[in-house]
Amino acid sequence: MGPAKPGSDLNPAYGAAISAAVPQATHHECIFHALQCWQAEVRKGYREQHPKAVELGWPPAGLAELAPRP
């Protein structure tokens, strides 16, 4: 008998494998990996919509000069 709520890293193969091994289990994705996936999608969309921003890179040149001085 496995855990009632096994988690995974968003690998689509896990859902079927977990169901086969522990049919009564409820599968959920790890929040860390889900947020990582979401952030990658947001960045991809931003790069597609704002290609010039990608050319600038990060951090932008001159950013250190704009920081407040003590």
C-alpha positions as CSV (number, residue, x, y, z in Angstrom):
1,M,0.0,0.0,0.0
2,G,1.5,3.4,-1.0
3,P,0.7,6.9,0.2
4,A,-2.8,8.3,-0.3
5,K,-1.5,11.4,-2.2
6,P,1.7,10.7,-4.0
7,G,3.3,13.8,-5.7
8,S,5.5,14.1,-8.7
9,D,7.4,16.6,-10.9
10,L,4.7,17.0,-13.6
11,N,6.0,14.1,-15.7
12,P,2.9,12.9,-17.6
13,A,4.0,9.3,-17.4
14,Y,3.5,9.3,-13.6
15,G,-0.3,9.6,-13.6
16,A,-0.8,6.3,-15.3
17,A,1.9,4.6,-13.4
18,I,0.6,5.8,-10.0
19,S,-3.0,4.7,-11.0
20,A,-1.7,1.3,-11.9
21,A,0.3,0.8,-8.8
22,V,-2.1,2.4,-6.3
23,P,-5.6,2.7,-7.8
24,Q,-7.2,4.4,-4.8
25,A,-4.4,7.1,-4.7
26,T,-5.0,10.8,-5.6
27,H,-2.1,12.1,-7.7
28,H,-1.0,15.7,-7.3
29,E,1.9,17.6,-8.8
30,C,4.5,19.2,-6.6
31,I,3.8,22.9,-6.2
32,F,7.5,23.7,-6.7
33,H,7.6,22.0,-10.0
34,A,4.2,23.3,-11.1
35,L,5.4,26.9,-10.4
36,Q,8.7,26.2,-12.2
37,C,6.7,25.1,-15.3
38,W,4.4,28.1,-15.0
39,Q,7.3,30.5,-14.9
40,A,8.9,28.9,-17.9
41,E,5.7,29.3,-19.9
42,V,5.3,33.0,-18.8
43,R,8.9,33.7,-19.9
44,K,8.4,32.0,-23.2
45,G,5.2,34.0,-23.9
46,Y,7.0,37.2,-23.0
47,R,9.9,36.5,-25.2
48,E,7.6,35.7,-28.1
49,Q,5.6,39.0,-27.6
50,H,8.6,41.2,-26.8
51,P,11.6,40.0,-28.9
52,K,13.5,43.2,-28.4
53,A,13.5,42.7,-24.6
54,V,15.2,39.4,-25.1
55,E,18.0,41.2,-27.1
56,L,18.7,43.4,-24.1
57,G,19.4,40.4,-21.8
58,W,19.4,40.5,-18.1
59,P,20.5,42.4,-16.2
60,P,20.3,45.3,-18.6
61,A,23.5,47.2,-19.2
62,G,23.7,50.2,-16.9
63,L,21.4,48.8,-14.2
64,A,24.2,49.0,-11.6
65,E,24.6,52.7,-12.2
66,L,20.9,53.3,-11.5
67,A,21.1,51.7,-8.0
68,P,20.8,54.1,-5.1
69,R,24.1,54.9,-3.4
70,P,24.5,54.8,0.4
